[in-house]
Amino acid sequence: MTWKTAFFSAAALIVLAAGPGSQTVNPAHASECDSGDRIDGSTAAEATKKIESAGFEQIRDLKKGCDNFWHGVAVKDGVESHVRLTPQGEVTREGN
């Protein structure tokens, strides 16, 4: 077997392996946001700083919703609770 035959055989296997079973993920669908949702450029690091500024610590599990609200878990005054950061910068506890 020549190097050309080996090369093209390997390339064909790669193409076949990536063939019909593969799929391309559209970022708009992967995030489960509607096509009309406008996601802002806020980051988890920025959200963490704002939540810390509101007196919370041990911030974790931050996730950004399609509405640009950040949701996570944090501790304030020794009490762990779910928190929410609005796009306007307001930090509140969520749930019970």
Secondary structure, DSSP 8 states (H G I E B T S, - for coil): --HHHHHHHHHHHHHHHTSTT-----HHHHTT--TT-------HHHHHHHHHHTT-EEEEEEEE-TTS-EEEEEEETTEEEEEEE-TTS-EEEE--
